[in-house]
Amino acid sequence: MSPKHLGLLGRSIQYSASPDLFAGFFARDGAAGSTYRLFELSSAADFPAWDAAHPEVTGVNVTVPFKKALLPYLHDLTPVARTIGAVNAIRRTPHGWEGTNTDAAGFLASLRPFLASRHERALLLGDGGAAAAVRYALTSLGVRVLTAARRPDPARGVLPLADLTAAALRHFPLIVQCTPVGTTPGDCLHFPFEGVTPEHLVVDLIYSPSPTTFLTRAAARGAEVHDGMDMLRAQAEEGWRWFAV
């Protein structure tokens, strides 16, 4: 396999485990000479300048806050990315950058072993690119999804996070925390944890630190909890196959 020069685009990404994951893929699949670098951007508007400065880069993963913000700078999207409305991987083509989304497949791969028949309704916390992928994945399984966010959008059915009550949580046996709140140790969304019970399955897409304060507080209420590391590995594997074509 010819060398691939890949990376991660995002903000405050020094914690990322992606370089180690991709180093493992390179070694396993005989991609000697391949590289994986971290690229910090201040805003999506900086992408064209970054692109011009890094012509050697053949593909990058995309993380917060750019999964939706980069869409105007892409030449094409795969069908799944177009449906979700967010990307987490883009690759250079002769015509421009093409985007895809492997978050949905990664989330399903990580969650399936823990789903039970009672998880027919889910509460998503957050309305960014990661939440869009999770919503797509759960909807594909027939799960009914309600989204609550710090910036509500009633026209799209996104409710105010601040309006959630402990009593409401009993209607949602699956809770997925999709915001970046918690990547700083000790940070946690304002959330009615008193409504969490041992019947709940609670997932936080953040994988570092692990466990997050959100998961620690949910576990203290008896919930089954999982962080985002399995999702990270699964979506990275999907992304590597896409980059390697």
C-alpha positions as CSV (number, residue, x, y, z in Angstrom):
1,M,0.0,0.0,0.0
2,S,1.3,3.5,-0.9
3,P,1.9,5.9,2.0
4,K,-1.1,7.9,3.2
5,H,-0.7,11.3,4.8
6,L,-3.6,11.8,7.1
7,G,-4.6,13.8,10.2
8,L,-7.3,15.2,12.4
9,L,-8.9,18.7,12.0
10,G,-10.4,20.2,15.1
11,R,-10.0,22.5,18.0
12,S,-8.2,21.7,21.3
13,I,-7.4,18.2,20.1
14,Q,-4.1,17.5,21.9
15,Y,-5.9,14.7,23.8
16,S,-6.8,12.8,20.7
17,A,-6.2,9.0,20.6
18,S,-6.4,9.0,16.8
19,P,-2.7,9.1,16.0
20,D,-2.1,5.9,18.0
21,L,-5.1,4.2,16.4
22,F,-3.9,5.0,12.9
23,A,-0.3,4.1,13.7
24,G,-1.8,0.6,14.5
25,F,-3.7,0.5,11.2
26,F,-0.5,1.6,9.2
27,A,1.5,-1.2,10.8
28,R,-1.2,-3.9,10.4
29,D,-1.9,-3.1,6.8
30,G,1.6,-2.5,5.5
31,A,1.3,1.3,4.9
32,A,4.9,2.1,5.7
33,G,5.8,5.7,5.5
34,S,2.2,6.9,6.3
35,T,1.7,9.7,8.7
36,Y,-1.1,11.0,11.0
37,R,-0.9,14.6,12.3
38,L,-3.1,16.8,14.5
39,F,-4.2,20.1,12.8
40,E,-5.7,22.8,14.9
41,L,-8.0,25.3,13.2
42,S,-9.5,28.5,14.8
43,S,-12.5,28.5,12.5
44,A,-13.9,26.7,9.4
45,A,-13.0,29.8,7.4
46,D,-9.4,28.9,7.8
47,F,-9.8,25.7,5.9
48,P,-8.9,27.0,2.4
49,A,-5.6,28.4,3.7
50,W,-4.9,25.2,5.6
51,D,-5.6,23.2,2.4
52,A,-3.2,25.3,0.3
53,A,-0.5,24.9,3.0
54,H,-0.8,21.1,3.1
55,P,-1.0,19.7,-0.4
56,E,0.6,16.5,0.8
57,V,-2.4,15.6,3.0
58,T,-4.6,13.0,1.4
59,G,-7.3,12.8,4.0
60,V,-8.3,14.0,7.5
61,N,-10.8,13.1,10.2
62,V,-12.9,16.0,11.4
63,T,-14.0,16.7,14.9
64,V,-15.7,19.4,16.9
65,P,-16.6,22.1,16.1
66,F,-16.2,21.5,12.3
67,K,-18.4,18.5,11.5
68,K,-21.1,20.7,10.0
69,A,-19.1,23.9,9.5
70,L,-16.8,22.4,6.8
71,L,-19.7,21.4,4.6
72,P,-19.6,24.5,2.4
73,Y,-15.9,23.9,1.6
74,L,-16.4,20.3,0.3
75,H,-16.9,19.4,-3.4
76,D,-19.0,16.3,-2.7
77,L,-20.5,14.2,0.0
78,T,-21.3,10.5,0.3
79,P,-25.0,9.6,0.6
80,V,-24.7,8.9,4.3
81,A,-23.0,12.2,5.0
82,R,-25.5,14.1,2.9
83,T,-28.4,12.5,4.9
84,I,-26.8,13.1,8.3
85,G,-25.7,16.6,7.4
86,A,-22.3,16.3,8.9
87,V,-18.9,14.8,8.2
88,N,-16.2,13.2,10.3
89,A,-13.8,12.3,7.5
90,I,-12.8,14.1,4.3
91,R,-10.4,13.0,1.5
92,R,-8.8,14.9,-1.3
93,T,-9.9,14.1,-4.9
94,P,-8.9,15.6,-8.2
95,H,-12.1,17.7,-8.1
96,G,-11.9,18.8,-4.4
97,W,-12.6,17.4,-1.0
98,E,-15.2,14.7,-0.5
99,G,-16.8,14.1,2.9
100,T,-18.3,11.0,4.5
101,N,-19.6,10.1,8.0
102,T,-18.4,7.0,9.8
103,D,-19.7,8.1,13.2
104,A,-23.1,6.5,12.7
105,A,-21.6,3.1,11.8
106,G,-19.1,3.5,14.7
107,F,-21.8,4.3,17.2
108,L,-24.0,1.3,16.1
109,A,-21.1,-1.0,16.3
110,S,-20.3,0.1,19.9
111,L,-23.9,0.2,21.1
112,R,-25.5,-3.0,19.7
113,P,-24.1,-5.4,22.3
114,F,-25.8,-3.4,25.1
115,L,-29.2,-2.6,23.5
116,A,-32.3,-4.3,24.9
117,S,-35.9,-4.2,23.9
118,R,-36.7,-1.5,26.5
119,H,-34.4,0.9,24.7
120,E,-37.0,1.9,22.2
121,R,-36.8,5.6,23.1
122,A,-33.6,7.7,23.4
123,L,-32.8,11.1,24.7
124,L,-29.9,12.9,22.9
125,L,-28.1,15.7,24.6
126,G,-26.7,18.1,22.0
127,D,-27.4,19.1,18.4
128,G,-24.0,19.1,16.7
129,G,-22.5,16.8,14.1
130,A,-22.0,13.9,16.5
131,A,-25.6,14.1,17.6
132,A,-26.8,14.1,14.0
133,A,-24.9,10.9,13.4
134,V,-26.2,9.2,16.5
135,R,-29.8,10.3,15.6
136,Y,-29.4,8.8,12.2
137,A,-28.0,5.6,13.6
138,L,-30.8,5.1,16.2
139,T,-33.5,6.1,13.8
140,S,-32.3,3.4,11.5
141,L,-33.0,0.9,14.3
142,G,-36.5,2.2,14.8
143,V,-35.6,3.9,18.1
144,R,-37.7,7.1,18.8
145,V,-35.3,10.0,19.5
146,L,-35.8,13.2,21.3
147,T,-33.1,15.9,21.2
148,A,-32.4,18.5,23.9
149,A,-29.7,21.1,23.5
150,R,-28.4,24.3,25.1
151,R,-29.4,26.1,22.0
152,P,-33.0,24.8,21.3
153,D,-34.6,24.8,17.9
154,P,-38.3,24.3,18.2
155,A,-38.8,24.3,14.4
156,R,-36.7,21.2,14.3
157,G,-38.0,19.6,17.5
158,V,-34.9,20.4,19.5
159,L,-36.0,21.1,23.0
160,P,-34.3,23.3,25.6
161,L,-31.8,21.2,27.7
162,A,-32.7,23.4,30.7
163,D,-36.3,22.3,30.6
164,L,-35.5,18.6,31.2
165,T,-37.0,17.2,34.4
166,A,-36.2,14.1,36.4
167,A,-39.7,12.9,35.7
168,A,-39.2,13.1,32.0
169,L,-36.2,10.8,32.1
170,R,-38.3,7.8,32.9
171,H,-39.6,7.9,29.3
172,F,-36.1,7.6,27.9
173,P,-34.2,4.4,28.9
174,L,-31.3,5.3,26.6
175,I,-29.5,8.6,27.2
176,V,-26.6,9.7,24.9
177,Q,-24.4,12.7,25.8
178,C,-23.2,14.1,22.5
179,T,-21.8,17.5,23.5
180,P,-18.1,18.3,24.1
181,V,-18.9,19.3,27.7
182,G,-16.8,17.0,29.9
183,T,-13.6,16.9,27.9
184,T,-12.2,19.2,30.7
185,P,-12.1,17.1,33.9
186,G,-14.8,18.1,36.3
187,D,-17.0,19.8,33.7
188,C,-20.5,18.5,33.4
189,L,-23.8,19.4,31.7
190,H,-26.5,20.7,34.0
191,F,-28.8,17.7,34.1
192,P,-31.5,16.2,36.3
193,F,-29.4,13.2,37.5
194,E,-32.0,12.4,40.2
195,G,-34.2,11.0,37.4
196,V,-31.5,8.4,36.3
197,T,-32.3,4.8,37.5
198,P,-30.7,1.3,37.2
199,E,-33.0,0.9,34.2
200,H,-31.1,3.5,32.2
201,L,-28.3,2.9,29.7
202,V,-26.2,6.1,29.5
203,V,-23.6,6.7,26.9
204,D,-21.1,9.7,26.8
205,L,-19.4,10.0,23.4
206,I,-16.4,11.6,25.2
207,Y,-13.6,9.0,25.7
208,S,-11.1,11.2,27.6
209,P,-11.2,11.7,30.5
210,S,-12.9,8.4,31.3
211,P,-15.2,8.2,33.0
212,T,-16.5,11.7,32.6
213,T,-18.2,13.4,35.4
214,F,-21.5,12.9,33.5
215,L,-20.9,9.1,33.5
216,T,-19.7,9.1,37.1
217,R,-22.9,10.8,38.3
218,A,-25.1,8.5,36.2
219,A,-23.3,5.4,37.5
220,A,-23.9,6.7,41.0
221,R,-27.6,6.4,40.3
222,G,-27.2,2.8,39.2
223,A,-27.3,3.3,35.5
224,E,-25.2,1.1,33.0
225,V,-22.7,3.5,31.5
226,H,-20.3,3.5,28.5
227,D,-17.8,6.0,27.2
228,G,-17.0,6.8,23.6
229,M,-13.8,4.7,23.2
230,D,-15.4,1.8,21.4
231,M,-17.2,4.2,19.0
232,L,-13.9,6.0,18.4
233,R,-12.2,2.7,17.4
234,A,-15.0,1.6,15.2
235,Q,-15.4,4.9,13.3
236,A,-11.7,5.1,12.9
237,E,-11.5,1.7,11.4
238,E,-14.3,2.6,8.9
239,G,-12.5,5.8,8.1
240,W,-9.2,4.1,7.5
241,R,-10.9,1.8,5.0
242,W,-12.3,4.8,3.2
243,F,-9.0,6.7,3.2
244,A,-7.1,3.7,1.9
245,V,-9.1,3.3,-1.3
